[in-house]
Amino acid sequence: MMDEFTKGVGSKLHQSIVDRDKSQYSSYISKPWFDMYLECRTPLMLNINPQITFIPDPNPAKMNQATRAATLIWSTARFYRTLMDGQLEPDMFHTKACMGGSGEGFFRFLNGRGGDDTFKAFCARLPRKYAFYGAYVYGTYPLDMSQYSGLFQSTRIPRVGKDELRKFPDSRHIVIQRGADFYKLDILREDGSVVPGGEILHEIQAILARPLPPPSQPAVGVLTSLERDAWARAREALVAGGPANAEALDDVDSAIFAVCLEDKAPVALLEAQRNMLHGDGRNRWFDKSFQLIVSADGRAAVSFEHSWGDGVAVLRYFNEACEDALEAPVLSPV
């Protein structure tokens, strides 16, 4: 039976996969993997979107909600700028043995040098299509980073039957939620440079100084927690309600990322994790590529939508933004 499979339909299936793999930059499995998520009709909340919690900043002066949020927004914008400028160091797997891990042959003097300054300078001078072979000589394998393109300026749009991933490469703003209210804030200048952290802090303080929306105010964000077809139809009804609705939705969709300012500060571990994972659903937009959530006591987390990519890109951003924020000075409003 196995011989019949390998010589018949198995051989055709294998060749089909090989041909598909050659026709695209990323793995052949990427499209069906994305489609699996986009065709899933279950709510994103709890079923799809995970969260990762930041460690607290040891400096108490940086743990009030406004400063914590502004610092993490600023560090996130700096990571975004590094990524967009092509200056983010590639993800690599180093075997520490040359020639793809064999450690033998003419290039054995390169053993253990994958990732050092000479390696980086050598690979940086190679055209992209040849960089893999240069890394191979050092015993290093560059990892697929194609999913990083979905980390920022992207969102999942609900559609009946199958959702859509959309990118907005020209956006310069983030969207901030506090209760049922939404605020649009530019974090990039027109020239693409990052807005200073002190200016971001000033705007966050102004938002927090406003009265908290009453619980009776309708919260559009909770609709993103619905079953996907139900949310798709509700969104269509919102858009049909007038151009102001369509414009507001576009502002949310096109944001570089979303920020959620929580009015709660749960102390118990399980309650705090539930708050970061889903909260009451009103102060969330589960469709965004990721949401930066900051509670009233300055504790923070990232919740991300899963259809655009896996945890590798999110974890790289998360770790570097966390480190940058911890090293950042105490911001002063400007």
C-alpha positions, 0 to 999 in steps of 0.5 A: 500500500505504501509503495502504491501511494509513493509511486502514485498520488503521493508522488504527485502530492509531493511535487505539487507541494514542492512547486507551491513552495518554490512559487512564494517567499515563505513556506508552502504551509503559510496560506493554508495556515492563514486560511485556517484561522480566517475561516474559523467562525468562533469568537476571537476572545478566549479561542484565538487571542492569547496575551503576554504580561510584561514584568513590572518596571522596578522604578515606581516613578514609571509605574503610574498608568500614564507614564507606563503607557506612554513609555511602552507606546514610545518603545513600541514605536521605536521598535516599529521604526527599527523594523521599517528601516530594515535595521532589525537584526534578523532571526537566526539559528546558530549551529556553531559549526560551519557548512550547515553544522558539519564543522568540517572542510575548508571553512572549519576556521569559522566554527563558532563564529556565526553571529559575531561581527564578522559574520554580520558584516559579511552577510550584510554585504550579500544580496538578499537572495544569496544571504542564506548561502553566506549564513550557511557557510558559517553554520547559521540558518536565517529564519523566516521573518515574513510574518513581521509584516503583519505585526503593525498597521494591520487588522482582521476584518470580519467577513461572512464565511472567511475574514480578511487581513488588511494592511495600512502601510501609510498610517502614522497613528495609534488608537487608544481605548478608555472605556467605550471611548476611542482616541486617535493619536499620531506617534510618527511625524510626517517624516516618519520619525517617532514622536518624543515620549514626553509628547505621548505622555502629555496626550495620555494624561489628557485622556486619563483626565477626562471623565470615564464613560458611564457603563451605560454608554454603548461599547462598540469594541465588545462586538469584536468578541462576537462569533465572526459571522455575527460580527461581520453582519453587525459591522456591515450595519454600522458602515451602512449607518453613515460615513461617520461610522465608516470613517471611525472604523477605518481609523481603528483598522488602520492604526499602527496598533491599539492601546487599552487603558483599563480603569481596573487594577486586579491584585489576585494573579488569576483575576489580573490575567483574566483582565489582560486576556479579555476584561469585560470585552468592552474596552478591547478591539480583538481584531487588531494585530495586537493591543497594548493593555495597561491597567490602572496600577501600571501593569501591562500586557500584549494581547494579539490576534493570531491569524496574521502570524505566530508568537515568534514575531510578537515575542521578539517585539515584546522582549525588545520593547520591554527591555527598551522601556525598562532602560528608558528614563522617566518621561516628563510631559511636553 
